[in-house]
Structures are given as structure tokens and as C-alpha cells.
Amino acid sequence: MKKIFSAIAIVIIITVYTGCSAIPSREEIASIAEEIREIASQEIYIPENITSETPEPVINKEAENFLNEMAELTEFMYAQADLPSTVSEQLEQRLRSREFESVEILDVFGTVDGIFIVAPHFEMPAEYIPQERTWYIGAIELNGEIWRSEPWEDALTGEFITTYSRCLFDKKGNIFGVIALDFALDKFNETERDDDR
């Protein structure tokens, strides 16, 4: 009870000290509330350059088509009982021989029967477990549809990259792996800007 009286006394002292005009009338309070409701109902434009430096997610049909082509090649080779190392070599050969108009494919990678494959070939750290990565999990969850990552920044090059992935199926429709590719957004964005001119 003493706290309530103390709070009331403080309010009275502040009011007397600052003058009675500092206390808004009911009409002023209603007017302020109406302004706040009006402002809250409006859409607020926030310029892109202050929200984030990360590009928007991109859907690139050329990258999707290439991923599907690589998936079909891998599924065909799997049906022929080719070893994962042979599959990896074929993916690298196809990647090197292909010209892309609107996208720079950086690498093709995935798993075949749990074995990690990558083209162009490079060694991954021993602690790298594909089945724990978002590109793998996302593809499994989408069960045949293409999964796309949010753009992410490559620590080595500083380029923004998007990863696409999808499941691989055997003739019986069972998943035997996942195939994925990374593509550089910078080249895609340059192509888009050129098209706009």
C-alpha cells in the first residue's frame, strides 16, 4: 500500500513541477492513438541496401536443367553397376565439356550408396558427413523435387552461392543417393543486369 501512495505522490509532484499542460487530455490521447493505428496499418518501405547484403534466393532454370541431367546420368550409371569413382569421373567430364549461358556451375557433388562424390575432384575433410548437410537433408525431404538453399557466402572467394540438390532413384524407385551443384550468383546477377539493358 505504501508503494501505491509513493507512486501517486511521485506522479503528483512531477505533474505540479512540469505544469498541468504536460498531461494530455482524453481527446489528445485519442488523437495520438488514431495516428499510431494509421501508421501501423501502412506498409513501410525499407531500402534493400540497409536490410541485407545477401542476394535474394534465385531460381535458375539452366542450373535446374543441368542438375536433372546429372541426376539422370548418375541414375543410368548406377543401373549399369558403375562404381562411385566412375560416376564422379563422368560428372567431372560432363561439367568440363558444358558451356553455360547464364550460370557458372562451380561443382557437382553428392552421394552414391553413401559414398561422397565430387566434380571437379578434391578431398573433403574426414569430419565432413554429407548426410548431415542441409543440401542432403533438404533433397531427401523433398523426395524428388529440387531443393534450393538460401544464398550463402563462400569463405574463400567471397562469392554468393546457391546450392541445388535432388534425390537419386534406382529402377524400383528407391533412393540411393543425392546429387547437388553449387552455382555462383554473381555471374547470374551480371547476366540479368545485361538482359535488362
C-alpha positions as YAML, in Angstrom:
chain: A
units: angstrom
residues:
- id: 1
  name: MET
  ca: [0.00, 0.00, 0.00]
- id: 2
  name: LYS
  ca: [2.88, 2.35, 0.81]
- id: 3
  name: LYS
  ca: [4.27, 1.72, -2.70]
- id: 4
  name: ILE
  ca: [0.99, 2.81, -4.32]
- id: 5
  name: PHE
  ca: [0.87, 6.05, -2.31]
- id: 6
  name: SER
  ca: [4.53, 6.67, -3.12]
- id: 7
  name: ALA
  ca: [3.86, 6.20, -6.86]
- id: 8
  name: ILE
  ca: [0.86, 8.53, -6.75]
- id: 9
  name: ALA
  ca: [2.89, 11.12, -4.84]
- id: 10
  name: ILE
  ca: [5.66, 10.97, -7.44]
- id: 11
  name: VAL
  ca: [3.16, 11.46, -10.28]
- id: 12
  name: ILE
  ca: [1.59, 14.45, -8.49]
- id: 13
  name: ILE
  ca: [4.98, 16.04, -7.80]
- id: 14
  name: ILE
  ca: [6.09, 15.56, -11.46]
- id: 15
  name: THR
  ca: [2.78, 16.96, -12.71]
- id: 16
  name: VAL
  ca: [2.98, 20.04, -10.48]
- id: 17
  name: TYR
  ca: [6.64, 20.52, -11.33]
- id: 18
  name: THR
  ca: [6.20, 20.25, -15.13]
- id: 19
  name: GLY
  ca: [2.89, 22.05, -15.19]
- id: 20
  name: CYS
  ca: [-0.62, 20.86, -15.81]
- id: 21
  name: SER
  ca: [-0.28, 21.27, -19.57]
- id: 22
  name: ALA
  ca: [2.06, 18.24, -19.65]
- id: 23
  name: ILE
  ca: [-0.84, 15.87, -19.02]
- id: 24
  name: PRO
  ca: [-2.63, 15.15, -22.33]
- id: 25
  name: SER
  ca: [-6.40, 15.36, -22.45]
- id: 26
  name: ARG
  ca: [-8.59, 12.42, -23.47]
- id: 27
  name: GLU
  ca: [-9.04, 13.97, -26.90]
- id: 28
  name: GLU
  ca: [-5.27, 14.29, -27.33]
- id: 29
  name: ILE
  ca: [-4.77, 10.69, -26.25]
- id: 30
  name: ALA
  ca: [-7.47, 9.54, -28.70]
- id: 31
  name: SER
  ca: [-5.84, 11.57, -31.48]
- id: 32
  name: ILE
  ca: [-2.39, 10.10, -30.76]
- id: 33
  name: ALA
  ca: [-3.86, 6.57, -30.66]
- id: 34
  name: GLU
  ca: [-5.55, 7.16, -34.04]
- id: 35
  name: GLU
  ca: [-2.24, 8.34, -35.57]
- id: 36
  name: ILE
  ca: [-0.45, 5.26, -34.22]
- id: 37
  name: ARG
  ca: [-3.15, 2.96, -35.72]
- id: 38
  name: GLU
  ca: [-2.86, 4.74, -39.08]
- id: 39
  name: ILE
  ca: [0.93, 4.45, -39.15]
- id: 40
  name: ALA
  ca: [0.78, 0.77, -38.14]
- id: 41
  name: SER
  ca: [-1.62, -0.02, -40.99]
- id: 42
  name: GLN
  ca: [0.69, 1.43, -43.65]
- id: 43
  name: GLU
  ca: [3.30, -0.63, -45.44]
- id: 44
  name: ILE
  ca: [6.77, 0.58, -44.61]
- id: 45
  name: TYR
  ca: [9.37, 0.60, -47.38]
- id: 46
  name: ILE
  ca: [12.83, -0.39, -46.22]
- id: 47
  name: PRO
  ca: [15.51, 0.02, -48.90]
- id: 48
  name: GLU
  ca: [17.31, -3.21, -49.76]
- id: 49
  name: ASN
  ca: [20.74, -1.76, -49.12]
- id: 50
  name: ILE
  ca: [20.08, -1.36, -45.40]
- id: 51
  name: THR
  ca: [18.35, -4.69, -44.79]
- id: 52
  name: SER
  ca: [20.97, -7.12, -46.02]
- id: 53
  name: GLU
  ca: [23.84, -7.55, -48.42]
- id: 54
  name: THR
  ca: [22.74, -11.11, -49.21]
- id: 55
  name: PRO
  ca: [21.03, -11.50, -52.60]
- id: 56
  name: GLU
  ca: [17.51, -12.85, -52.86]
- id: 57
  name: PRO
  ca: [17.06, -16.58, -53.49]
- id: 58
  name: VAL
  ca: [17.37, -17.29, -57.20]
- id: 59
  name: ILE
  ca: [15.65, -19.87, -59.35]
- id: 60
  name: ASN
  ca: [17.84, -20.55, -62.37]
- id: 61
  name: LYS
  ca: [16.32, -22.92, -64.94]
- id: 62
  name: GLU
  ca: [19.68, -23.59, -66.58]
- id: 63
  name: ALA
  ca: [21.10, -24.79, -63.26]
- id: 64
  name: GLU
  ca: [17.98, -26.89, -62.58]
- id: 65
  name: ASN
  ca: [18.16, -28.47, -66.05]
- id: 66
  name: PHE
  ca: [21.83, -29.32, -65.58]
- id: 67
  name: LEU
  ca: [21.12, -30.83, -62.15]
- id: 68
  name: ASN
  ca: [18.38, -33.01, -63.66]
- id: 69
  name: GLU
  ca: [20.73, -34.04, -66.48]
- id: 70
  name: MET
  ca: [23.43, -35.01, -63.95]
- id: 71
  name: ALA
  ca: [20.86, -36.92, -61.89]
- id: 72
  name: GLU
  ca: [19.69, -38.89, -64.94]
- id: 73
  name: LEU
  ca: [23.30, -39.68, -65.89]
- id: 74
  name: THR
  ca: [24.07, -40.85, -62.34]
- id: 75
  name: GLU
  ca: [20.90, -42.98, -62.20]
- id: 76
  name: PHE
  ca: [21.78, -44.56, -65.56]
- id: 77
  name: MET
  ca: [25.34, -45.32, -64.45]
- id: 78
  name: TYR
  ca: [24.09, -46.73, -61.14]
- id: 79
  name: ALA
  ca: [21.78, -49.06, -63.07]
- id: 80
  name: GLN
  ca: [24.85, -50.23, -65.02]
- id: 81
  name: ALA
  ca: [26.55, -51.05, -61.68]
- id: 82
  name: ASP
  ca: [29.29, -48.46, -62.23]
- id: 83
  name: LEU
  ca: [31.44, -47.65, -59.22]
- id: 84
  name: PRO
  ca: [31.06, -44.25, -57.49]
- id: 85
  name: SER
  ca: [34.55, -43.29, -58.67]
- id: 86
  name: THR
  ca: [33.48, -43.87, -62.29]
- id: 87
  name: VAL
  ca: [30.33, -41.81, -61.71]
- id: 88
  name: SER
  ca: [32.44, -38.98, -60.27]
- id: 89
  name: GLU
  ca: [34.76, -39.05, -63.31]
- id: 90
  name: GLN
  ca: [31.78, -38.92, -65.71]
- id: 91
  name: LEU
  ca: [30.23, -35.98, -63.82]
- id: 92
  name: GLU
  ca: [33.53, -34.08, -63.98]
- id: 93
  name: GLN
  ca: [33.89, -34.77, -67.71]
- id: 94
  name: ARG
  ca: [30.32, -33.58, -68.35]
- id: 95
  name: LEU
  ca: [30.85, -30.46, -66.21]
- id: 96
  name: ARG
  ca: [34.05, -29.51, -68.07]
- id: 97
  name: SER
  ca: [32.53, -30.07, -71.52]
- id: 98
  name: ARG
  ca: [29.41, -27.99, -70.87]
- id: 99
  name: GLU
  ca: [29.05, -24.29, -71.71]
- id: 100
  name: PHE
  ca: [26.58, -22.34, -69.60]
- id: 101
  name: GLU
  ca: [24.90, -19.17, -70.78]
- id: 102
  name: SER
  ca: [23.55, -17.66, -67.59]
- id: 103
  name: VAL
  ca: [25.19, -19.53, -64.75]
- id: 104
  name: GLU
  ca: [28.61, -20.54, -63.50]
- id: 105
  name: ILE
  ca: [28.40, -24.07, -62.12]
- id: 106
  name: LEU
  ca: [31.19, -24.38, -59.60]
- id: 107
  name: ASP
  ca: [30.93, -28.06, -58.77]
- id: 108
  name: VAL
  ca: [28.69, -31.12, -58.84]
- id: 109
  name: PHE
  ca: [28.67, -33.38, -55.81]
- id: 110
  name: GLY
  ca: [26.59, -35.87, -53.92]
- id: 111
  name: THR
  ca: [26.39, -39.36, -52.57]
- id: 112
  name: VAL
  ca: [26.05, -42.72, -54.28]
- id: 113
  name: ASP
  ca: [25.29, -45.57, -51.87]
- id: 114
  name: GLY
  ca: [26.64, -43.41, -49.04]
- id: 115
  name: ILE
  ca: [29.94, -42.64, -50.80]
- id: 116
  name: PHE
  ca: [30.68, -38.96, -51.37]
- id: 117
  name: ILE
  ca: [31.43, -37.94, -54.97]
- id: 118
  name: VAL
  ca: [32.53, -34.54, -56.25]
- id: 119
  name: ALA
  ca: [33.50, -32.99, -59.57]
- id: 120
  name: PRO
  ca: [35.95, -31.43, -60.01]
- id: 121
  name: HIS
  ca: [37.62, -33.79, -57.57]
- id: 122
  name: PHE
  ca: [39.01, -32.50, -54.30]
- id: 123
  name: GLU
  ca: [39.48, -34.08, -50.91]
- id: 124
  name: MET
  ca: [36.93, -33.28, -48.22]
- id: 125
  name: PRO
  ca: [37.88, -33.24, -44.53]
- id: 126
  name: ALA
  ca: [37.32, -36.54, -42.72]
- id: 127
  name: GLU
  ca: [34.71, -34.90, -40.47]
- id: 128
  name: TYR
  ca: [32.56, -33.90, -43.48]
- id: 129
  name: ILE
  ca: [29.41, -36.05, -43.35]
- id: 130
  name: PRO
  ca: [27.16, -35.43, -46.35]
- id: 131
  name: GLN
  ca: [24.10, -36.98, -44.71]
- id: 132
  name: GLU
  ca: [24.19, -34.23, -42.04]
- id: 133
  name: ARG
  ca: [24.31, -31.34, -44.53]
- id: 134
  name: THR
  ca: [21.32, -29.20, -45.43]
- id: 135
  name: TRP
  ca: [21.67, -29.95, -49.17]
- id: 136
  name: TYR
  ca: [21.33, -33.67, -48.45]
- id: 137
  name: ILE
  ca: [18.56, -33.42, -45.85]
- id: 138
  name: GLY
  ca: [16.58, -30.94, -47.98]
- id: 139
  name: ALA
  ca: [16.69, -33.22, -51.03]
- id: 140
  name: ILE
  ca: [15.58, -36.25, -49.01]
- id: 141
  name: GLU
  ca: [12.67, -34.29, -47.52]
- id: 142
  name: LEU
  ca: [11.53, -33.13, -50.98]
- id: 143
  name: ASN
  ca: [11.74, -36.71, -52.33]
- id: 144
  name: GLY
  ca: [12.46, -35.97, -56.00]
- id: 145
  name: GLU
  ca: [11.77, -32.24, -56.14]
- id: 146
  name: ILE
  ca: [14.67, -29.82, -56.39]
- id: 147
  name: TRP
  ca: [15.81, -28.29, -53.10]
- id: 148
  name: ARG
  ca: [17.38, -24.80, -53.20]
- id: 149
  name: SER
  ca: [19.48, -23.16, -50.50]
- id: 150
  name: GLU
  ca: [19.35, -19.56, -49.44]
- id: 151
  name: PRO
  ca: [22.33, -17.69, -50.91]
- id: 152
  name: TRP
  ca: [25.45, -18.18, -48.82]
- id: 153
  name: GLU
  ca: [28.85, -16.55, -48.97]
- id: 154
  name: ASP
  ca: [31.87, -18.64, -49.86]
- id: 155
  name: ALA
  ca: [34.51, -18.08, -47.18]
- id: 156
  name: LEU
  ca: [37.38, -18.37, -49.68]
- id: 157
  name: THR
  ca: [36.12, -16.35, -52.67]
- id: 158
  name: GLY
  ca: [33.51, -14.05, -51.10]
- id: 159
  name: GLU
  ca: [31.08, -15.04, -53.90]
- id: 160
  name: PHE
  ca: [27.43, -15.64, -53.10]
- id: 161
  name: ILE
  ca: [26.45, -19.18, -53.99]
- id: 162
  name: THR
  ca: [23.20, -21.10, -54.21]
- id: 163
  name: THR
  ca: [23.12, -24.89, -53.84]
- id: 164
  name: TYR
  ca: [20.58, -27.08, -55.65]
- id: 165
  name: SER
  ca: [20.05, -30.75, -54.84]
- id: 166
  name: ARG
  ca: [17.71, -33.64, -55.52]
- id: 167
  name: CYS
  ca: [17.38, -37.34, -54.76]
- id: 168
  name: LEU
  ca: [18.65, -40.13, -56.97]
- id: 169
  name: PHE
  ca: [16.37, -43.13, -57.55]
- id: 170
  name: ASP
  ca: [17.03, -46.67, -58.73]
- id: 171
  name: LYS
  ca: [14.73, -48.56, -61.13]
- id: 172
  name: LYS
  ca: [12.49, -49.64, -58.25]
- id: 173
  name: GLY
  ca: [12.04, -46.05, -57.05]
- id: 174
  name: ASN
  ca: [14.30, -46.38, -54.01]
- id: 175
  name: ILE
  ca: [16.60, -43.50, -53.08]
- id: 176
  name: PHE
  ca: [20.26, -44.47, -53.46]
- id: 177
  name: GLY
  ca: [21.79, -41.01, -53.12]
- id: 178
  name: VAL
  ca: [21.57, -37.29, -53.62]
- id: 179
  name: ILE
  ca: [23.16, -35.11, -56.28]
- id: 180
  name: ALA
  ca: [23.82, -31.39, -55.86]
- id: 181
  name: LEU
  ca: [25.51, -28.46, -57.53]
- id: 182
  name: ASP
  ca: [26.72, -25.04, -56.47]
- id: 183
  name: PHE
  ca: [26.39, -22.05, -58.74]
- id: 184
  name: ALA
  ca: [27.75, -18.53, -58.36]
- id: 185
  name: LEU
  ca: [25.08, -15.85, -58.07]
- id: 186
  name: ASP
  ca: [27.46, -13.10, -59.12]
- id: 187
  name: LYS
  ca: [27.61, -14.31, -62.74]
- id: 188
  name: PHE
  ca: [23.84, -14.91, -62.82]
- id: 189
  name: ASN
  ca: [23.18, -11.40, -61.50]
- id: 190
  name: GLU
  ca: [25.56, -9.89, -64.10]
- id: 191
  name: THR
  ca: [23.68, -11.75, -66.85]
- id: 192
  name: GLU
  ca: [20.35, -10.49, -65.50]
- id: 193
  name: ARG
  ca: [21.67, -6.90, -65.50]
- id: 194
  name: ASP
  ca: [22.92, -7.30, -69.08]
- id: 195
  name: ASP
  ca: [19.46, -8.55, -70.13]
- id: 196
  name: ASP
  ca: [17.80, -5.51, -68.55]
- id: 197
  name: ARG
  ca: [19.86, -3.07, -70.68]
...
